Amino acid sequence: MPKINFTKLAKKSVRSSAAYSSARSLVRDASIFLDANENAFGSVLPKISNVDLSRYPDPLAQKLREQFGKFVGASKDKILVGNGSDEIIWLLLLAFVEADEEILTFTPTFSMYRVFAELLGLRVREVALEADYSLDAAKFLKQISAKTKLIFLCSPNNPTGQVLPQAQLEQILRTGKLVVLDEAYIEFAPEKSTVDLLRKFPNLIILRTFSKAWGLAGLRVGCGLMDAAAIAVLQKVRAPYSVDALSQKLALDALANSKKMQATVKKILAEKEKLAAKLWERGLIVFPSDANFLLVRFPAEVSASRVQKNLLEKFGIVVRDFSHKKFLENCVRITVGTSAENSKLLLALSKILK
Ligand SMILES: Cc1ncc(COP(=O)(O)O)c(C=O)c1O
């Protein structure tokens, strides 16, 4: 696919603005830093994980990008680190979509694409997934128009759990539109990440996160993989220090422990199989899942939202109620817990359903 002129694709106001350049992004190797009005006498807190919190973080997250790049097999200049992948979703909308342009996604999917787009006053066009939550690619492609600026695809999809087949992804990429592929749950899927496709499709933007398989939701670190020219546009709308120093360091430490992440993923997948089988035994419909959660539909005579309420009020167990959402009627989403947590959930369910 030919090179893309990302500057031309950026919003007019972004095109004409200059990226904020902090002194610290230009110089990091000096002995005395008197440029950023920090507290030279030090922090009120001691160093944590060897991070001096009195100093601003590296605005370019150089080390983290380098190591994450090695981990996923992409060059550092194609990686942007964000305050969670949520920040990168926000930046993409902010930088690329004009008020009279649209975003296109399918439904049901992760709600933040819509939430952020609507906050920016943008129009969201949605294509309904089929009854088994697969995508009819032809139906989807028909909705692409001159107004479509960003396409959001989530794979494995939250909350339905399934991976988007690569052939369909490529079909959508061949339209030349900017395609954001949110791979928040990819570590749990049998399929590999689509990182290799970045070389073939400069219009592909992949989102990854440390919040799920890495078990670091509290850190707020996510990564966007994309053409370096797209990153240059996002840098213009990004707050310079959105990823703090401790988070950068701890995400780096996590990457050095990737074996542990992989071992945990295995455990979660084994628990998922056991939980799914038990839920089926209780007469519930469990949709196939390539992620760390199960979408479960209750039989018509049982109200999913009543079950959700009972689980919380009588047993202190929280699951996500989607029962009133279109296409997710009478469904809840259950995150796979530890073996003990899943047993408690199953016991509670059997009491509620009795
Ligand atoms: C599909 C999807 N994308 C992105 C996110 C946000 O991830 P982060 O914690 O990196 O902001 C989530 C969180 O639930 C998610 O489900």
PDBQT file of the ligand as one rigid body, heavy atoms in Angstrom, charges set to zero:
ROOT
HETATM    1  C1  LIG A 401     -11.064  -3.309  24.259  1.00  0.00    +0.000 C 
HETATM    2  C2  LIG A 401     -10.454  -2.407  25.242  1.00  0.00    +0.000 A 
HETATM    3  N1  LIG A 401      -9.641  -1.441  24.826  1.00  0.00    +0.000 NA
HETATM    4  C3  LIG A 401      -9.055  -0.599  25.676  1.00  0.00    +0.000 A 
HETATM    5  C4  LIG A 401      -9.287  -0.695  27.035  1.00  0.00    +0.000 A 
HETATM    6  C5  LIG A 401      -8.651   0.314  27.920  1.00  0.00    +0.000 C 
HETATM    7  O1  LIG A 401      -7.426  -0.135  28.311  1.00  0.00    +0.000 OA
HETATM    8  P1  LIG A 401      -6.418   0.753  29.143  1.00  0.00    +0.000 P 
HETATM    9  O2  LIG A 401      -6.511   0.276  30.542  1.00  0.00    +0.000 OA
HETATM   10  O3  LIG A 401      -5.094   0.467  28.510  1.00  0.00    +0.000 OA
HETATM   11  O4  LIG A 401      -6.813   2.189  28.997  1.00  0.00    +0.000 OA
HETATM   12  C6  LIG A 401     -10.127  -1.688  27.522  1.00  0.00    +0.000 A 
HETATM   13  C7  LIG A 401     -10.391  -1.789  28.963  1.00  0.00    +0.000 C 
HETATM   14  O5  LIG A 401     -11.290  -2.435  29.430  1.00  0.00    +0.000 OA
HETATM   15  C8  LIG A 401     -10.728  -2.564  26.606  1.00  0.00    +0.000 A 
HETATM   16  O6  LIG A 401     -11.561  -3.528  26.995  1.00  0.00    +0.000 OA
ENDROOT
TORSDOF 0
